[in-house]
Amino acid sequence: MASDSWREMTLGEFVRLQRGHDLPETDRRHGMVPIMGSAGHNGFHDTAKAKGPGVVIGRSGVGSMGVVTYCSTDYWPHNTVLYVTDFLGNDERFTYYFLRHLNLRRFDSGSAQASLNRNYIYPIRIRVPNPIEQRAIAHIIGTLDDKIELNRRMNGTLEAMARALFKSWFVDFAPVRAKAEGHAPSLPESIADLFPDRFEDSELGEIPRGWRVASLEQLFHDDEECVLTGPFGSNLHAHDYREDGVPLILVKHVVDGQILEDGLPRVGDHKLPDLERYRLRLGDIVFTRVGAVGRSGYVHARCVGWLISGQMLRVRVPDWNVLHPRYLAQLFREKTFTDMVEGHALGTTRPSLNTGLLRAFRFIAPPGELVQLFAKKVAAFDALIQTNRDASRTLVALRDTLLPKLISGELRVKDAERFLGRTV
């Protein structure tokens, strides 16, 4: 039960809102002031229009109307948002959580395009605690959000480290250039010895001597299953989806080299007598074939046994001694591959990526020992990234459980603090 310190009021008595300010792309100037749009941060400017911390609400658009975003610094609220001009004594971060909990997407003002009108939502009746309790609630939920954000930043750093190592060794050829110029590479001698000291010409330009240019069809020409399209297309029906079925990866589940684990549909396998041919294995690489063409994700242990839909392709390296798939997965996120996608897959009226393009894609294949070493080094990054993602999923679930209970007064702050002390 909520305490007597909670008050009933209207939303208009809780905060004052104003429409944001227009800022065309041509008028934006280089700076560090975040521009807050309907779906959140969408660029920078050199001038602020609002003091931070601030809260903005997307006011238009099917996907962004009602989306609530918090900004800890001074900012420019774009004209696609409503922003809080006066918190009327309420805690800023609590206000953010409270407005997000209200699910303002429900309050479309009824225009042809989804739209949020401040005068339409001001009369909403709400019940809120006093500012002291607000700050305590914001601290609890904010602590969880801060840990989630820290994990996200750590993963960004780890991913950048993997990209930097790949670029140094296999794109810029930094150790080879150092040796060619008579300098010792900044590497242990045992690793430096794996790199040659000169270059040679190839169809892809200058490459380290002794390295080769290859394609999947050239390396694994006898394996027809090296590249496959997903087994499920438009032939799935409602009765094919089952709570106890096999997770099915769709285009939206592949983002930034990762396979998202939340919101996966599950399907029965009764339609696939040769199912083992399609089950994902450790080291497989999945691709988006349509829509957001060319995004890829590396299959870690968690995704083994899952399936991909007909929107997807799967690459499998038959012999890891010939080519380690982790090298290939990183390569598929580099400019050489994205340029191929833009030049071929996206050069049609209906953008798509097919097995033939993936089989024929030409890339640099370094010596196996060096590729294995790269894979071993980034495996430590991958493991920590997965650990952070697992921790964040737990924190998100905990936050989303506690927030409505604290916001409504069903759970007292002291009880939440004791619970967090035992679990976090």
N, C-alpha and C positions, 0 to 999 in steps of 0.2 A: 504493500500500500504506500502511496506517496504521502509525504509529511504535509503538515498544515502550511508549510512555507511555500507551497506551490500555488500559483495564481492562474486564474482563467482570464483570457484576454483575446483580442483579435490579432491576426498577423500584422495588421497595420499599426497596432499598439506595441508590437514587439520590435519591429524594424521599419525603417523608411527606405524605400527603393526608388531608384531613378534609372531611366534608360541611359545606356552608355553613349559614347561619343564616336562619331565617324572618324575613320583614319584610313584613307585609301592607300593602297600599296605604294603609290608614287610619292606619297607624303611621308612615308616612314624614313627615319634617319637612324644611322648606326648609334646604338646605345645599349644600356643594360637594363632598361625599364621593361618588365614583361608586359606584353599586350594580352589581355584576357578576353578570349572570344567565347562563343556559345558552347563550345566543347572543351574549354580550358585554355591553357597557354598556347598561343599561336604566333609567336614572334617577339621582337624587341623594338624599342623606340628610345629616343633620348630624353623624352619628357613624360612626366607622370601627371595623370588627371585625378588620381585618388590616392589617399593615404592608406598605407598598410598597417596592420593586417586587414585584408578585405575579403569579401565574399561576393561572388557573382553568380547569376542564374541565367542559363541560356533561355532566351525569350522567343526564339523562332527555330524552325527546322524540325523535320520528322525525327532525326536522330539525336538532336541536341536540345530541344525545347525542354526546360525543366532540369537540365543537368546543373548541379551545384558544384562550384569550385572555390577552393580557398587559396588565397595568395598572402604570403607572409610579409611581402615588401610593398613599397609604393608601386603603383601600376597604372596602366591605361585601360579602362574598361571600354571595350569596343561596343559599337552601337547594336551588336547582335545580342547584347546581354542586358539584364537588369542588375544593378549593383547596389549594395547597401551603403547609403550615405550617412545613416545615423543608426547606431546599434542601440540607442536609447538606454544605455547603462548595462546592456547585456554583454556577456563574454563573447568575444569575436569567434573563437574557435568552437565554442558551444553552439553559437548561432549557425555556423557552417554545418555541424553534425545534425542539428535540429532540422534545418531546412532540407538537408539531404534525406532525412528520415521521413519528412512529410510527403515525399514522392510527388513533387509539384507537376510532374508530367501528366498527372490526372486532370489538371485544371486547364485544359485547352479552352481558350476563350471563344472558339467556334468559328474562326475565320477559315478561308479556303486553305491556307497553309497553317500548319500547327503553330500556335502562337500563345505566348503567356503575357497577360495584361496585369499590371500591378493593381489596378482598381478592381479587377476581377477576383484577385486572391486576398486583398486586404481584409475582407470581412470574415475570412476563415477563422473559426473559433479554435483556440489552442490552449494548452495548459503547460506552464513552464515553471521551473524551480527558481529560487532566488539566486542572485549572482554568485554567492559563495558556493552553493551547490553546483551551479553551472560550471564554475572553474574546476571543481573537483571531478565532475563528469568528463570535461574536456581533457583534463590531465590523464585520466585513465585511458580513454579512447585514443588520445593523441600519442601516448606512449607506445601503444600498439602500432599506430600508423607510422610513427618515427622509426620503429624497428623494421617495418615492412619497407619503408623508403631506404633505409640503410642497406638492407639486403639487395634491393634493386640497384643501388649505386655500386655496391661491391660486385655484383654480377656484371654490370656495365664495364667496370674496370677489368675484371677477369676476361671478358670477351674481347676487350680492346688489347689485352696482353697477347691473347692467342692470335688475333689479327696482325698485331705488330710483328710477332715472331715469324708468321707465315710471309708477311710482306718483306721482311728483312732477308730471309733465306731464299724465298722462291719467286719473288717479284722484282725486288731491287738487287738481289744477288750480292748483298753487302759483303759477306765474307770473301766471295770470289774477287770482287773489285779490290778489296784491301790487299789480297795476296798478289793480284795482277799489278798493283802499284808498288809492290815491295814492302807492304806493311803487314804486321801480324794482326789477324782479326781479333776482336775483343771476345774471344771464346776460349774455353779450355783447349789445350793442344789436341786432345783425343777427338774433339768435335771439329776443330779447324782442319784436321787432316782429312776429313770426309769431303771437303770442298776442293775443287780444282783451282789452279792459279791462272787460268786463261779462259777466253771465250771462243766460240765458233759460231758461224752463221747457220741459221735454220729457217724454215718457212715462217716461223713466228718471230723472226728477228734474231738478235744476238742472244745466245744462251750459253751457260757454262759448258766447257768442253767435256764430252763424255755423257752428257745428259741427252735425252731424246724427246722428240715430239710424238705423241701417240693419241689414240682415241680409244674409247671403250670397245668398239667393234674390232679394232686392231689388236688390243690386248687380250680380249676374251671372245674372239669370233666364234668359238664353238659353243658358247653358252647362250642359248636363246632366251633364257630367263634373267639375264643380266639387267634388262630394262623391261618392266611390265606396266601396263595400265591397270588401275584398280579394278576389282571384279564386280563391284556394285555400281550400277548406273541408275537410270530412271525406272528400272524394273522393280524397285523396292516399294512395298505397300505398307500401310499402317500396321498390319499384323506381323510384318517382318521385324519390327522393333520390339526388343524385349529387355526388361530390366536386368535379367541375368545373362544377356547376350555378350558378344565380343565387341569391344570398343571400336568405333568406326571413325577414322580421321577424315574431316572435311577441309575445304580450303581455309576456312576461318580459323582452324586450329593450328595452322603453320605460320609462325611469326618470328622474324629475326633469328632464324636458324634453330628455333625451338619448336617442339610439339606441345601445345597447350593441353593440359589434362582435364580441365574443367569443362563441363557441358558437352561431353562426347556422347553421341547417341550410341546405342548398342543394338546389334542385329543378331538374328539367329543364323546359324551356319548351314541350315538344311538345304539351301539352294546350291551349295558348293561341294560336290563330291571330291574335287581335287583341292580342298581348302588349304592344305599344307603348302601348296605352291604359292599361295598369296599371303600367308601369315608373315608378319614382319619379324626379322631377325636382328640381333645385335649388329650394329654397323651399317644397316640399310640406310639409304637416304631417300626421303620422300619429297616429291615436287608437286606444286600446284600446277595443274595442266590447263585450267581455264580460269577466267576471272582475273584475279591478281596473279598473272602468269609468272612462273619462274621462282617463286619463293620456295625455299628448301628447309628441311629439318632433319637432323641426325637422330637416328634411333638408338637411344640408350636402353639400359636393361629394363626400365620401367615400361617401355612400350613394346617389348617383345611379345609376339602373339597377336597383336592388334592387326586391324585391317585398314586398307585405304579405300576410299570411294572411287567411283569412275571419274571424279574430278581431279584425281591425283595420278602420278606416276611413281614408280619405285625403282631405284637403282640398287643393285646388289653386286658387290665385288666378290667374285668366286674365290679368288686366291689373294689373301692379305699379304703374302710375301711378294707378290708382283706389284701390288699397289694397295697401300693401307687406306681404308675408306675415310678415315678422319682427315687425311690430306685432301681427298676428293671433296669432302663436305665443306672444308674451308675454301677450296678452290671455287666451288659453286656459288660462293658469296662474294667473289672478287669481280672486278670490272670486266675482265676478259670474258666471263660467262654472261654477265648481265648485258654486255654489248651484243653478244650473240643472240640473246633472247629478244632484245629490242630490234635487232636487224632482221630476224627471221620470224620468230614466234609472234611478234607484235606487228609485223608488216602485212597483216591480212585483215579482211573485213571482220573476221571473227577470231580474235587473238587466241592462240592455243599453243601448247608445247607438246610435241609428240615424241615417241620412242626413237624415231629415226634421227631427229635433231640431237638427242642426248647421246645416241650411239656414235654419231659422226663428229661430235664436238672435239676439236683438236686442242690439246693442252700439253704443257711441259711435264714430263715424267722424270723426276730426279732418281738417283740410285735408291734402291730399296732400303739400304741401311740408314740413309739419311731421313727418308720418309718415316721409317719406323721410330727413329729418335724423336722426330717432330710429334708424332702421335703419342709417344710416351710422355713427353713434356706437357702437352695440352690436356692429357687425360686427368692430370691433377686439377687443372682449371675446371674441367667439365664436372668432376666429382664435387668440387666445392660449390659450383653454380647450382647443381641439383640439390645439394644440401640446403642452400639458401632458399631455393624455390620451395622445397618441402616445408621449411620453417615458416616461410611467408604464407603458404596456403593454410597452415595451422593458425597463424596469427589472424588472417583474414576471417576464417571461420569463427574464431573467438570474438573478434571485434564485431562481426555481424550478428552474433548471438547476444552480446552484452549491450550493444547500442540501443536497440528498441526497448530493452528492459530498463536501462538507466534513463532513457529519454522519457519513458512513461511513468517512472517512479515505481515500477514493479520490483526493481532491485535497488537496494540502498547502496550508496557509495562504499560504506565500510565493508559490506558483504562482498562487493566486487573486488575491493582491494585485497581482502583475505583470500579470495578465490585465485586472483592473479598471482599472489605470493606463492601459492602452491603449484601453479601450472606454468608460469613463465620464468 
